[in-house]
Structure formats: C-alpha cells, structure tokens
Amino acid sequence: MFQAKTQCILCFLLFIEIKLNSYTKKEVVLGKYILVISGTVIGAILGSLASIILTLVMKTQLPNLLELLELAIGSVFGIGIVEAIQIPFIYKYGAEKGRIQIFIAIAVIAIISMYFISYTIAYKIYSKKEIA
C-alpha cells in the first residue's frame, strides 16, 4: 500500500512537470482518486496474499483469514483517510509542500488523539479512586 501512495505522489510530480493539457481538470482530479483507490485496494490484496504465501513457505500456522481481512480493510480505510486529506493539500501546495502539510496535519491529529485518550483513561482511574 505504501508503494501505491508513493506512485500517486510520483504521478502528481510527473503531471506537473509534463503539463498535459489534453485532459480537463475534472478528469485529472478523478484520475488521481481512481489511482489512489485502486492502488490501495491492490496493495491490500497483494499484502494479504504475500502474508499467506510467506506462512506457507515458512511452514508456520496460517493466519486467521477473518483477522487478515479485517486488517486489510482497516488498512485500506486508514490509507484512504490519509489520501483523502493529502490530495487536496497536494493540489493546494504542490507535491513537496503538500507532503509536509499532511505530515503536520496527521501529527497534530495524533497528538490531540493521544491527549484525549490519556485524559479519558486518567479520568476513569481517578473517578474510581476513593478520596479520604
């Protein structure tokens, strides 16, 4: 899936450099989203197959297929969220600055989420504590 993400950014860079004018802007944007979605789904399928093949080659216990499916769907969903945020940033700021912007946005979201989770856990622990 990481390879699909890298290919999408490379596609942005190449498109900016060669400046194709034979497509409408709507077609270009739609093409980027189709590229990202198809690349992510293909990456999830290939990753799942690679996991199964590796367990067969190494003669270890096969992974639970339901867990493997849940992992693949979760990965596709997570990458989809990141890409849904990243593509507009790339169009706004360009490929290089867009990557930096998305990194900052994800870092801020992660930090806020960690503090919220930490606060929730700390509050639950403290609320169960008896005060003398």
N, CA, C and O atoms as a GROMACS GRO file, in nm:
protein
  528
    1MET      N    1   0.083  -0.119   0.000
    1MET     CA    2   0.000   0.000   0.000
    1MET      C    3   0.087   0.125   0.000
    1MET      O    4   0.052   0.228  -0.058
    2PHE      N    5   0.202   0.114   0.066
    2PHE     CA    6   0.295   0.227   0.067
    2PHE      C    7   0.341   0.259  -0.075
    2PHE      O    8   0.357   0.375  -0.112
    3GLN      N    9   0.363   0.154  -0.154
    3GLN     CA   10   0.406   0.173  -0.293
    3GLN      C   11   0.301   0.248  -0.372
    3GLN      O   12   0.335   0.334  -0.453
    4ALA      N   13   0.173   0.217  -0.350
    4ALA     CA   14   0.065   0.288  -0.420
    4ALA      C   15   0.065   0.435  -0.383
    4ALA      O   16   0.043   0.522  -0.468
    5LYS      N   17   0.089   0.463  -0.256
    5LYS     CA   18   0.093   0.602  -0.209
    5LYS      C   19   0.210   0.676  -0.275
    5LYS      O   20   0.195   0.790  -0.318
    6THR      N   21   0.323   0.611  -0.283
    6THR     CA   22   0.440   0.671  -0.346
    6THR      C   23   0.415   0.694  -0.495
    6THR      O   24   0.454   0.797  -0.550
    7GLN      N   25   0.350   0.598  -0.561
    7GLN     CA   26   0.319   0.613  -0.703
    7GLN      C   27   0.226   0.731  -0.728
    7GLN      O   28   0.241   0.801  -0.828
    8CYS      N   29   0.132   0.754  -0.638
    8CYS     CA   30   0.039   0.865  -0.653
    8CYS      C   31   0.114   0.998  -0.646
    8CYS      O   32   0.090   1.088  -0.726
    9ILE      N   33   0.204   1.010  -0.550
    9ILE     CA   34   0.282   1.134  -0.537
    9ILE      C   35   0.372   1.152  -0.659
    9ILE      O   36   0.388   1.263  -0.708
   10LEU      N   37   0.431   1.043  -0.707
   10LEU     CA   38   0.513   1.049  -0.828
   10LEU      C   39   0.427   1.094  -0.947
   10LEU      O   40   0.472   1.172  -1.030
   11CYS      N   41   0.305   1.045  -0.954
   11CYS     CA   42   0.213   1.084  -1.060
   11CYS      C   43   0.186   1.234  -1.055
   11CYS      O   44   0.180   1.300  -1.159
   12PHE      N   45   0.167   1.289  -0.936
   12PHE     CA   46   0.147   1.433  -0.921
   12PHE      C   47   0.268   1.509  -0.974
   12PHE      O   48   0.254   1.606  -1.048
   13LEU      N   49   0.387   1.465  -0.935
   13LEU     CA   50   0.509   1.533  -0.977
   13LEU      C   51   0.526   1.528  -1.129
   13LEU      O   52   0.559   1.629  -1.191
   14LEU      N   53   0.503   1.412  -1.188
   14LEU     CA   54   0.517   1.399  -1.333
   14LEU      C   55   0.414   1.483  -1.407
   14LEU      O   56   0.445   1.546  -1.507
   15PHE      N   57   0.292   1.483  -1.357
   15PHE     CA   58   0.186   1.559  -1.424
   15PHE      C   59   0.217   1.708  -1.421
   15PHE      O   60   0.193   1.779  -1.518
   16ILE      N   61   0.270   1.755  -1.310
   16ILE     CA   62   0.306   1.896  -1.301
   16ILE      C   63   0.420   1.927  -1.398
   16ILE      O   64   0.421   2.033  -1.460
   17GLU      N   65   0.515   1.834  -1.410
   17GLU     CA   66   0.632   1.858  -1.494
   17GLU      C   67   0.599   1.854  -1.643
   17GLU      O   68   0.648   1.938  -1.718
   18ILE      N   69   0.517   1.757  -1.688
   18ILE     CA   70   0.491   1.746  -1.831
   18ILE      C   71   0.373   1.831  -1.878
   18ILE      O   72   0.358   1.855  -1.997
   19LYS      N   73   0.291   1.876  -1.785
   19LYS     CA   74   0.181   1.969  -1.814
   19LYS      C   75   0.092   1.922  -1.929
   19LYS      O   76   0.084   1.988  -2.033
   20LEU      N   77   0.027   1.809  -1.909
   20LEU     CA   78  -0.066   1.759  -2.010
   20LEU      C   79  -0.189   1.848  -2.015
   20LEU      O   80  -0.252   1.875  -1.913
   21ASN      N   81  -0.222   1.894  -2.133
   21ASN     CA   82  -0.338   1.980  -2.148
   21ASN      C   83  -0.454   1.911  -2.219
   21ASN      O   84  -0.557   1.973  -2.244
   22SER      N   85  -0.438   1.783  -2.253
   22SER     CA   86  -0.542   1.714  -2.327
   22SER      C   87  -0.655   1.665  -2.237
   22SER      O   88  -0.754   1.611  -2.287
   23TYR      N   89  -0.643   1.681  -2.107
   23TYR     CA   90  -0.745   1.637  -2.012
   23TYR      C   91  -0.804   1.758  -1.942
   23TYR      O   92  -0.737   1.859  -1.921
   24THR      N   93  -0.933   1.746  -1.906
   24THR     CA   94  -0.994   1.853  -1.827
   24THR      C   95  -0.947   1.840  -1.684
   24THR      O   96  -0.898   1.735  -1.643
   25LYS      N   97  -0.962   1.946  -1.608
   25LYS     CA   98  -0.921   1.943  -1.467
   25LYS      C   99  -1.002   1.841  -1.389
   25LYS      O  100  -0.950   1.775  -1.300
   26LYS      N  101  -1.129   1.828  -1.423
   26LYS     CA  102  -1.215   1.730  -1.355
   26LYS      C  103  -1.165   1.588  -1.382
   26LYS      O  104  -1.165   1.505  -1.291
   27GLU      N  105  -1.123   1.560  -1.504
   27GLU     CA  106  -1.071   1.428  -1.537
   27GLU      C  107  -0.940   1.399  -1.464
   27GLU      O  108  -0.916   1.287  -1.420
   28VAL      N  109  -0.857   1.499  -1.452
   28VAL     CA  110  -0.729   1.482  -1.383
   28VAL      C  111  -0.752   1.449  -1.236
   28VAL      O  112  -0.692   1.356  -1.183
   29VAL      N  113  -0.840   1.525  -1.171
   29VAL     CA  114  -0.867   1.501  -1.029
   29VAL      C  115  -0.930   1.364  -1.010
   29VAL      O  116  -0.892   1.289  -0.920
   30LEU      N  117  -1.027   1.330  -1.094
   30LEU     CA  118  -1.091   1.198  -1.084
   30LEU      C  119  -0.989   1.087  -1.106
   30LEU      O  120  -0.992   0.985  -1.037
   31GLY      N  121  -0.899   1.107  -1.201
   31GLY     CA  122  -0.795   1.007  -1.227
   31GLY      C  123  -0.704   0.985  -1.108
   31GLY      O  124  -0.663   0.872  -1.080
   32LYS      N  125  -0.671   1.093  -1.037
   32LYS     CA  126  -0.587   1.080  -0.918
   32LYS      C  127  -0.657   0.996  -0.810
   32LYS      O  128  -0.596   0.910  -0.748
   33TYR      N  129  -0.785   1.024  -0.790
   33TYR     CA  130  -0.858   0.948  -0.688
   33TYR      C  131  -0.874   0.802  -0.729
   33TYR      O  132  -0.864   0.713  -0.644
   34ILE      N  133  -0.899   0.776  -0.856
   34ILE     CA  134  -0.909   0.637  -0.903
   34ILE      C  135  -0.774   0.567  -0.885
   34ILE      O  136  -0.770   0.451  -0.843
   35LEU      N  137  -0.665   0.636  -0.915
   35LEU     CA  138  -0.531   0.579  -0.897
   35LEU      C  139  -0.507   0.544  -0.750
   35LEU      O  140  -0.457   0.436  -0.720
   36VAL      N  141  -0.542   0.634  -0.660
   36VAL     CA  142  -0.518   0.611  -0.518
   36VAL      C  143  -0.604   0.495  -0.467
   36VAL      O  144  -0.554   0.406  -0.398
   37ILE      N  145  -0.731   0.495  -0.501
   37ILE     CA  146  -0.821   0.390  -0.453
   37ILE      C  147  -0.779   0.254  -0.508
   37ILE      O  148  -0.770   0.157  -0.434
   38SER      N  149  -0.754   0.247  -0.638
   38SER     CA  150  -0.717   0.118  -0.696
   38SER      C  151  -0.581   0.071  -0.645
   38SER      O  152  -0.564  -0.047  -0.617
   39GLY      N  153  -0.486   0.162  -0.631
   39GLY     CA  154  -0.356   0.124  -0.578
   39GLY      C  155  -0.362   0.073  -0.435
   39GLY      O  156  -0.293  -0.022  -0.399
   40THR      N  157  -0.446   0.137  -0.354
   40THR     CA  158  -0.461   0.095  -0.215
   40THR      C  159  -0.527  -0.042  -0.205
   40THR      O  160  -0.484  -0.127  -0.127
   41VAL      N  161  -0.632  -0.065  -0.284
   41VAL     CA  162  -0.700  -0.194  -0.281
   41VAL      C  163  -0.607  -0.305  -0.333
   41VAL      O  164  -0.600  -0.413  -0.275
   42ILE      N  165  -0.538  -0.277  -0.442
   42ILE     CA  166  -0.444  -0.377  -0.496
   42ILE      C  167  -0.333  -0.404  -0.395
   42ILE      O  168  -0.291  -0.519  -0.378
   43GLY      N  169  -0.284  -0.300  -0.329
   43GLY     CA  170  -0.182  -0.320  -0.226
   43GLY      C  171  -0.232  -0.405  -0.110
   43GLY      O  172  -0.157  -0.489  -0.059
   44ALA      N  173  -0.356  -0.386  -0.069
   44ALA     CA  174  -0.413  -0.467   0.040
   44ALA      C  175  -0.426  -0.613  -0.003
   44ALA      O  176  -0.398  -0.704   0.075
   45ILE      N  177  -0.470  -0.635  -0.126
   45ILE     CA  178  -0.484  -0.772  -0.176
   45ILE      C  179  -0.348  -0.839  -0.186
   45ILE      O  180  -0.331  -0.952  -0.139
   46LEU      N  181  -0.252  -0.771  -0.246
   46LEU     CA  182  -0.118  -0.829  -0.260
   46LEU      C  183  -0.051  -0.851  -0.124
   46LEU      O  184   0.019  -0.951  -0.105
   47GLY      N  185  -0.072  -0.760  -0.030
   47GLY     CA  186  -0.017  -0.778   0.104
   47GLY      C  187  -0.077  -0.898   0.175
   47GLY      O  188  -0.006  -0.972   0.242
   48SER      N  189  -0.207  -0.917   0.159
   48SER     CA  190  -0.272  -1.033   0.220
   48SER      C  191  -0.222  -1.163   0.157
   48SER      O  192  -0.194  -1.260   0.227
   49LEU      N  193  -0.211  -1.164   0.025
   49LEU     CA  194  -0.160  -1.283  -0.043
   49LEU      C  195  -0.015  -1.311  -0.004
   49LEU      O  196   0.022  -1.427   0.016
   50ALA      N  197   0.065  -1.208   0.007
   50ALA     CA  198   0.204  -1.226   0.048
   50ALA      C  199   0.213  -1.285   0.188
   50ALA      O  200   0.298  -1.369   0.215
   51SER      N  201   0.125  -1.242   0.276
   51SER     CA  202   0.122  -1.295   0.412
   51SER      C  203   0.088  -1.443   0.412
   51SER      O  204   0.151  -1.522   0.484
   52ILE      N  205  -0.009  -1.481   0.333
   52ILE     CA  206  -0.048  -1.623   0.325
   52ILE      C  207   0.064  -1.705   0.263
   52ILE      O  208   0.096  -1.813   0.313
   53ILE      N  209   0.125  -1.656   0.156
   53ILE     CA  210   0.233  -1.729   0.090
   53ILE      C  211   0.353  -1.745   0.182
   53ILE      O  212   0.414  -1.852   0.187
   54LEU      N  213   0.388  -1.640   0.255
   54LEU     CA  214   0.501  -1.649   0.347
   54LEU      C  215   0.476  -1.750   0.458
   54LEU      O  216   0.568  -1.822   0.498
   55THR      N  217   0.354  -1.755   0.508
   55THR     CA  218   0.327  -1.854   0.613
   55THR      C  219   0.331  -1.996   0.557
   55THR      O  220   0.369  -2.089   0.628
   56LEU      N  221   0.292  -2.014   0.432
   56LEU     CA  222   0.300  -2.147   0.371
   56LEU      C  223   0.446  -2.186   0.346
   56LEU      O  224   0.485  -2.301   0.370
   57VAL      N  225   0.527  -2.092   0.298
   57VAL     CA  226   0.668  -2.120   0.270
   57VAL      C  227   0.744  -2.147   0.399
   57VAL      O  228   0.827  -2.238   0.405
   58MET      N  229   0.716  -2.068   0.503
   58MET     CA  230   0.787  -2.085   0.630
   58MET      C  231   0.727  -2.197   0.714
   58MET      O  232   0.778  -2.229   0.822
   59LYS      N  233   0.618  -2.257   0.666
   59LYS     CA  234   0.550  -2.369   0.733
   59LYS      C  235   0.511  -2.334   0.876
   59LYS      O  236   0.530  -2.411   0.969
   60THR      N  237   0.455  -2.216   0.889
   60THR     CA  238   0.401  -2.174   1.018
   60THR      C  239   0.250  -2.179   1.010
   60THR      O  240   0.193  -2.209   0.905
   61GLN      N  241   0.186  -2.148   1.120
   61GLN     CA  242   0.040  -2.153   1.124
   61GLN      C  243  -0.018  -2.043   1.036
   61GLN      O  244   0.025  -1.928   1.040
   62LEU      N  245  -0.117  -2.081   0.956
   62LEU     CA  246  -0.183  -1.984   0.870
   62LEU      C  247  -0.254  -1.880   0.954
   62LEU      O  248  -0.313  -1.912   1.057
   63PRO      N  249  -0.249  -1.754   0.910
   63PRO     CA  250  -0.323  -1.651   0.986
   63PRO      C  251  -0.473  -1.673   0.972
   63PRO      O  252  -0.521  -1.727   0.872
   64ASN      N  253  -0.544  -1.631   1.074
   64ASN     CA  254  -0.689  -1.638   1.068
   64ASN      C  255  -0.736  -1.548   0.954
   64ASN      O  256  -0.706  -1.429   0.952
   65LEU      N  257  -0.810  -1.605   0.860
   65LEU     CA  258  -0.849  -1.529   0.741
   65LEU      C  259  -0.940  -1.412   0.776
   65LEU      O  260  -0.935  -1.308   0.710
   66LEU      N  261  -1.022  -1.427   0.878
   66LEU     CA  262  -1.108  -1.316   0.919
   66LEU      C  263  -1.024  -1.201   0.973
   66LEU      O  264  -1.050  -1.084   0.942
   67GLU      N  265  -0.924  -1.232   1.054
   67GLU     CA  266  -0.834  -1.128   1.105
   67GLU      C  267  -0.755  -1.063   0.992
   67GLU      O  268  -0.735  -0.941   0.993
   68LEU      N  269  -0.712  -1.142   0.896
   68LEU     CA  270  -0.639  -1.089   0.782
   68LEU      C  271  -0.728  -0.995   0.700
   68LEU      O  272  -0.682  -0.890   0.655
   69LEU      N  273  -0.854  -1.033   0.682
   69LEU     CA  274  -0.949  -0.949   0.610
   69LEU      C  275  -0.975  -0.820   0.686
   69LEU      O  276  -0.981  -0.712   0.626
   70GLU      N  277  -0.991  -0.830   0.818
   70GLU     CA  278  -1.013  -0.710   0.899
   70GLU      C  279  -0.892  -0.616   0.892
   70GLU      O  280  -0.908  -0.494   0.883
   71LEU      N  281  -0.773  -0.672   0.895
   71LEU     CA  282  -0.651  -0.592   0.885
   71LEU      C  283  -0.642  -0.522   0.749
   71LEU      O  284  -0.608  -0.404   0.742
   72ALA      N  285  -0.674  -0.595   0.644
   72ALA     CA  286  -0.669  -0.536   0.509
   72ALA      C  287  -0.772  -0.425   0.495
   72ALA      O  288  -0.741  -0.319   0.440
   73ILE      N  289  -0.893  -0.447   0.543
   73ILE     CA  290  -0.998  -0.345   0.534
   73ILE      C  291  -0.962  -0.223   0.618
   73ILE      O  292  -0.981  -0.110   0.575
   74GLY      N  293  -0.910  -0.247   0.738
   74GLY     CA  294  -0.867  -0.137   0.823
   74GLY      C  295  -0.754  -0.056   0.761
   74GLY      O  296  -0.752   0.067   0.770
   75SER      N  297  -0.661  -0.126   0.697
   75SER     CA  298  -0.550  -0.057   0.631
   75SER      C  299  -0.600   0.027   0.513
   75SER      O  300  -0.557   0.141   0.495
   76VAL      N  301  -0.690  -0.030   0.434
   76VAL     CA  302  -0.745   0.044   0.321
   76VAL      C  303  -0.819   0.168   0.371
   76VAL      O  304  -0.807   0.276   0.313
   77PHE      N  305  -0.896   0.152   0.479
   77PHE     CA  306  -0.970   0.265   0.535
   77PHE      C  307  -0.874   0.372   0.587
   77PHE      O  308  -0.894   0.491   0.560
   78GLY      N  309  -0.771   0.331   0.660
   78GLY     CA  310  -0.674   0.427   0.715
   78GLY      C  311  -0.598   0.502   0.607
   78GLY      O  312  -0.584   0.624   0.613
   79ILE      N  313  -0.549   0.428   0.507
   79ILE     CA  314  -0.478   0.492   0.396
   79ILE      C  315  -0.574   0.583   0.320
   79ILE      O  316  -0.535   0.690   0.274
   80GLY      N  317  -0.700   0.539   0.307
   80GLY     CA  318  -0.800   0.620   0.237
   80GLY      C  319  -0.822   0.754   0.305
   80GLY      O  320  -0.835   0.857   0.238
   81ILE      N  321  -0.826   0.753   0.437
   81ILE     CA  322  -0.844   0.879   0.511
   81ILE      C  323  -0.724   0.971   0.488
   81ILE      O  324  -0.741   1.090   0.462
   82VAL      N  325  -0.605   0.915   0.496
   82VAL     CA  326  -0.484   0.996   0.475
   82VAL      C  327  -0.482   1.054   0.334
   82VAL      O  328  -0.453   1.172   0.315
   83GLU      N  329  -0.513   0.971   0.236
   83GLU     CA  330  -0.512   1.018   0.097
   83GLU      C  331  -0.622   1.120   0.072
   83GLU      O  332  -0.602   1.215  -0.004
   84ALA      N  333  -0.738   1.102   0.133
   84ALA     CA  334  -0.847   1.198   0.115
   84ALA      C  335  -0.808   1.336   0.167
   84ALA      O  336  -0.856   1.437   0.117
   85ILE      N  337  -0.722   1.339   0.265
   85ILE     CA  338  -0.672   1.466   0.318
   85ILE      C  339  -0.554   1.514   0.234
   85ILE      O  340  -0.540   1.634   0.210
   86GLN      N  341  -0.470   1.422   0.191
   86GLN     CA  342  -0.345   1.460   0.124
   86GLN      C  343  -0.367   1.515  -0.016
   86GLN      O  344  -0.299   1.611  -0.055
   87ILE      N  345  -0.457   1.459  -0.093
   87ILE     CA  346  -0.473   1.503  -0.233
   87ILE      C  347  -0.509   1.651  -0.242
   87ILE      O  348  -0.448   1.722  -0.322
   88PRO      N  349  -0.606   1.701  -0.165
   88PRO     CA  350  -0.631   1.846  -0.173
   88PRO      C  351  -0.510   1.930  -0.131
   88PRO      O  352  -0.485   2.036  -0.188
   89PHE      N  353  -0.435   1.883  -0.030
   89PHE     CA  354  -0.315   1.955   0.012
   89PHE      C  355  -0.213   1.960  -0.102
   89PHE      O  356  -0.148   2.062  -0.123
   90ILE      N  357  -0.199   1.850  -0.176
   90ILE     CA  358  -0.104   1.847  -0.286
   90ILE      C  359  -0.147   1.944  -0.396
   90ILE      O  360  -0.064   2.013  -0.454
   91TYR      N  361  -0.276   1.948  -0.424
   91TYR     CA  362  -0.323   2.044  -0.525
   91TYR      C  363  -0.304   2.188  -0.478
   91TYR      O  364  -0.273   2.276  -0.558
   92LYS      N  365  -0.321   2.212  -0.350
   92LYS     CA  366  -0.309   2.348  -0.297
   92LYS      C  367  -0.163   2.393  -0.289
   92LYS      O  368  -0.129   2.503  -0.332
   93TYR      N  369  -0.076   2.307  -0.235
   93TYR     CA  370   0.062   2.348  -0.205
   93TYR      C  371   0.168   2.285  -0.294
   93TYR      O  372   0.285   2.320  -0.282
   94GLY      N  373   0.131   2.194  -0.382
   94GLY     CA  374   0.229   2.122  -0.463
   94GLY      C  375   0.268   1.992  -0.396
   94GLY      O  376   0.236   1.969  -0.279
   95ALA      N  377   0.336   1.906  -0.469
   95ALA     CA  378   0.366   1.772  -0.419
   95ALA      C  379   0.457   1.773  -0.298
   95ALA      O  380   0.431   1.702  -0.200
   96GLU      N  381   0.564   1.851  -0.302
   96GLU     CA  382   0.660   1.851  -0.190
   96GLU      C  383   0.601   1.917  -0.065
   96GLU      O  384   0.603   1.858   0.043
   97LYS      N  385   0.549   2.037  -0.080
   97LYS     CA  386   0.492   2.107   0.035
   97LYS      C  387   0.366   2.037   0.085
   97LYS      O  388   0.336   2.040   0.204
   98GLY      N  389   0.293   1.973  -0.007
   98GLY     CA  390   0.172   1.900   0.033
   98GLY      C  391   0.203   1.784   0.126
   98GLY      O  392   0.128   1.757   0.219
   99ARG      N  393   0.314   1.716   0.099
   99ARG     CA  394   0.355   1.606   0.188
   99ARG      C  395   0.390   1.658   0.327
   99ARG      O  396   0.355   1.596   0.427
  100ILE      N  397   0.457   1.772   0.332
  100ILE     CA  398   0.491   1.830   0.462
  100ILE      C  399   0.364   1.872   0.536
  100ILE      O  400   0.352   1.850   0.656
  101GLN      N  401   0.271   1.933   0.465
  101GLN     CA  402   0.145   1.977   0.526
  101GLN      C  403   0.067   1.858   0.582
  101GLN      O  404   0.014   1.865   0.693
  102ILE      N  405   0.060   1.748   0.507
  102ILE     CA  406  -0.015   1.632   0.555
  102ILE      C  407   0.055   1.569   0.675
  102ILE      O  408  -0.011   1.521   0.767
  103PHE      N  409   0.188   1.570   0.675
  103PHE     CA  410   0.261   1.518   0.790
  103PHE      C  411   0.229   1.599   0.915
  103PHE      O  412   0.206   1.544   1.022
  104ILE      N  413   0.227   1.730   0.900
  104ILE     CA  414   0.195   1.817   1.013
  104ILE      C  415   0.052   1.794   1.059
  104ILE      O  416   0.025   1.785   1.179
  105ALA      N  417  -0.041   1.784   0.965
  105ALA     CA  418  -0.182   1.762   1.000
  105ALA      C  419  -0.201   1.630   1.074
  105ALA      O  420  -0.272   1.624   1.174
  106ILE      N  421  -0.138   1.524   1.025
  106ILE     CA  422  -0.150   1.393   1.090
  106ILE      C  423  -0.085   1.396   1.228
  106ILE      O  424  -0.137   1.337   1.322
  107ALA      N  425   0.029   1.463   1.241
  107ALA     CA  426   0.096   1.473   1.371
  107ALA      C  427   0.007   1.546   1.472
  107ALA      O  428  -0.004   1.504   1.587
  108VAL      N  429  -0.056   1.655   1.429
  108VAL     CA  430  -0.145   1.729   1.519
  108VAL      C  431  -0.263   1.642   1.560
  108VAL      O  432  -0.299   1.638   1.677
  109ILE      N  433  -0.324   1.573   1.463
  109ILE     CA  434  -0.437   1.485   1.495
  109ILE      C  435  -0.394   1.375   1.591
  109ILE      O  436  -0.467   1.344   1.684
  110ALA      N  437  -0.276   1.316   1.569
  110ALA     CA  438  -0.227   1.210   1.655
  110ALA      C  439  -0.202   1.261   1.797
  110ALA      O  440  -0.238   1.195   1.895
  111ILE      N  441  -0.142   1.378   1.808
  111ILE     CA  442  -0.114   1.434   1.941
  111ILE      C  443  -0.243   1.464   2.015
  111ILE      O  444  -0.255   1.432   2.134
  112ILE      N  445  -0.339   1.525   1.947
  112ILE     CA  446  -0.468   1.555   2.011
  112ILE      C  447  -0.537   1.426   2.052
  112ILE      O  448  -0.594   1.419   2.161
  113SER      N  449  -0.533   1.324   1.966
  113SER     CA  450  -0.595   1.195   1.998
  113SER      C  451  -0.528   1.131   2.119
  113SER      O  452  -0.597   1.077   2.206
  114MET      N  453  -0.395   1.137   2.125
  114MET     CA  454  -0.325   1.077   2.239
  114MET      C  455  -0.361   1.146   2.369
  114MET      O  456  -0.383   1.080   2.471
  115TYR      N  457  -0.368   1.280   2.366
  115TYR     CA  458  -0.405   1.351   2.488
  115TYR      C  459  -0.549   1.322   2.528
  115TYR      O  460  -0.579   1.309   2.647
  116PHE      N  461  -0.638   1.310   2.432
  116PHE     CA  462  -0.778   1.278   2.462
  116PHE      C  463  -0.788   1.140   2.523
  116PHE      O  464  -0.859   1.121   2.622
  117ILE      N  465  -0.720   1.042   2.466
  117ILE     CA  466  -0.721   0.906   2.520
  117ILE      C  467  -0.658   0.905   2.659
  117ILE      O  468  -0.712   0.841   2.750
  118SER      N  469  -0.547   0.973   2.676
  118SER     CA  470  -0.480   0.980   2.805
  118SER      C  471  -0.572   1.044   2.909
  118SER      O  472  -0.582   0.994   3.022
  119TYR      N  473  -0.638   1.153   2.873
  119TYR     CA  474  -0.729   1.220   2.964
  119TYR      C  475  -0.843   1.128   3.004
  119TYR      O  476  -0.880   1.121   3.121
  120THR      N  477  -0.899   1.056   2.907
  120THR     CA  478  -1.010   0.965   2.935
  120THR      C  479  -0.968   0.855   3.031
  120THR      O  480  -1.040   0.824   3.126
  121ILE      N  481  -0.853   0.796   3.007
  121ILE     CA  482  -0.804   0.689   3.095
  121ILE      C  483  -0.775   0.744   3.234
  121ILE      O  484  -0.814   0.683   3.334
  122ALA      N  485  -0.707   0.858   3.241
  122ALA     CA  486  -0.675   0.917   3.371
  122ALA      C  487  -0.802   0.952   3.448
  122ALA      O  488  -0.808   0.931   3.569
  123TYR      N  489  -0.902   1.006   3.380
  123TYR     CA  490  -1.027   1.041   3.447
  123TYR      C  491  -1.097   0.917   3.501
  123TYR      O  492  -1.148   0.920   3.613
  124LYS      N  493  -1.101   0.810   3.424
  124LYS     CA  494  -1.166   0.686   3.470
  124LYS      C  495  -1.094   0.629   3.592
  124LYS      O  496  -1.159   0.584   3.686
  125ILE      N  497  -0.962   0.631   3.591
  125ILE     CA  498  -0.886   0.582   3.705
  125ILE      C  499  -0.911   0.669   3.827
  125ILE      O  500  -0.936   0.617   3.936
  126TYR      N  501  -0.906   0.800   3.809
  126TYR     CA  502  -0.924   0.892   3.921
  126TYR      C  503  -1.066   0.889   3.975
  126TYR      O  504  -1.086   0.902   4.096
  127SER      N  505  -1.166   0.872   3.887
  127SER     CA  506  -1.304   0.869   3.934
  127SER      C  507  -1.336   0.746   4.018
  127SER      O  508  -1.426   0.750   4.101
  128LYS      N  509  -1.264   0.637   3.997
  128LYS     CA  510  -1.286   0.516   4.075
  128LYS      C  511  -1.212   0.518   4.208
  128LYS      O  512  -1.238   0.434   4.295
  129LYS      N  513  -1.120   0.612   4.224
  129LYS     CA  514  -1.039   0.622   4.344
  129LYS      C  515  -1.119   0.690   4.456
  129LYS      O  516  -1.186   0.790   4.434
  130GLU      N  517  -1.109   0.634   4.572
  130GLU     CA  518  -1.177   0.694   4.686
  130GLU      C  519  -1.089   0.802   4.747
  130GLU      O  520  -0.969   0.783   4.767
  131ILE      N  521  -1.152   0.916   4.776
  131ILE     CA  522  -1.078   1.027   4.833
  131ILE      C  523  -1.102   1.025   4.984
  131ILE      O  524  -1.216   1.023   5.030
  132ALA      N  525  -0.993   1.026   5.060
  132ALA     CA  526  -1.005   1.016   5.205
  132ALA      C  527  -1.024   1.150   5.271
  132ALA      O  528  -1.036   1.158   5.393
   0.00000   0.00000   0.00000
